[in-house]
Amino acid sequence: MKDGGSESTVTGYWLIECKSLFSVVLLKFEGKSREAYHTHAFNCFSWVIKGHLTENVLLTAGNYSVGRPASFKPFVTKRTRFHKVDSTGTTWVLSFRGKWSDRWQEYNPKTNKFTTLTNRRKDVG
């Protein structure tokens, strides 16, 4: 199923999911992400196992990009990090996610709007 809502370009294959404890998911990224930057409801450790990602990070002091090639070295994504991720072709990522919070955010640069989301991507403000 899609990871990140119906507009997402990421397909998730859940190996284990217990949101109150942790989740393990194999992610398939394909091409550009949607326009919105987002945080996560969880912290996670991830490994790019095949392909290449570009993480675009949103900061009040200025945006920047980080390349994420296939590697044995994991990278950490904290739940407060506003980002969007593009894939060069198809990229496979193994992700270990921590306990889920009940809130996370999205930011749409076209509308300059921040949205707070909860379970099933319900808008709560």
N, C-alpha and C positions, 0 to 999 in steps of 0.2 A: 504494500500500500504506500501511498505518498507520505513522505515525512516532511511536515511543514505545511500541510493544507493542500487543497485541490490545485492551486496554481504552482505548486512546487515542481522543480525539475529533478527532485531527489526521490528515489524509491528506497524504502527501508524493508529489510528482511530481519525481523526480530527473532533472535535466538533465545533470549530470556527477557521478560518484561514484568517487573513488579515495581511500579512507580513509587511505592512507599519505601523501597529499599534501593534498587538499582535496575538497570537495563543493559543488555548487550545487543547491538544491532549492526548488521552489515549494510552499509549504505552505498548506493549506486548513484553517483552524480553524473548528469549529462548536460553539458553546455552551460550557458549563462543562467544565473539565478534570476528570480524575479526582482523587481526594483526595490522592494522594501528591505531595509536593514532590520535585524532582529536580535534580541537576546534569547537566552534559553531558560527553560524552567529547571535546569540542572547544570551542574559542572560535569565536564567529561574529559577523558583521556582518549585520544584517537590516533590511529595509524593509517597513513595512506599506504595501501598495500599494492596498488597498481594505478598508474596514471599521474596526473598533476592537478592540484587545486591552486587557485589564487584567492586568498582571503582578503576582502576589502573591509577595513576597520574604520568605524565612524568615531571620531573624537571631537570634543568641543574645540580643541587646539588645532585641529586639522586632520584630514583623513590620510591613511596610508594603506599599502598593500603588502602582503606577505606571501611568497611562493611556498607551496607545500608539495614537494615531489615525493614519490614513493621512498620510504625509508623505514629502517628498523626502529628509529627513534620516534617515540610518541610526541604529540603536542597536546597542550592543555587548553581547553576553552572554558573560561569561567562564565558562570551564568549571567554576569552583568556586562559582558562584552557585546557591544553593538557591532554586528558584522553581516556581510553577505558573502557567499562563496560561489565562485565560478569554476567550472571544470574545463580543461583542455581535452575535448573529446569525452570519453567515458573514464571515470575514475572510481575506484573501489576503496572504501574506508571501513575499517573495523573500529567501532566506538563503544566504550564502556562509560555509561552514564550513571551519575549518582542519583540520589533521592530527588524526586520532583518537587518543586515549589508549586503553589497553586496560581502563580502569576508570572508573566513575562511580557515583554514589550516588542512592538514593531514601530519603525519610523519610515514613513514614505517621503522621500525627498521631493517628489513632484508636488505633493500637497502640503509639505512641511508639517505633517500631522503625526503625533505620537499616539499610539493605541495600546492599552493594557488588555491582555488576553488571559483567559483561564481555560479550563478543560474544554476540549473540542473546539478550541480557537474562538470561544465566545468573547465578544467585546464587552469589557466591564468598565470602560472609561479611558 
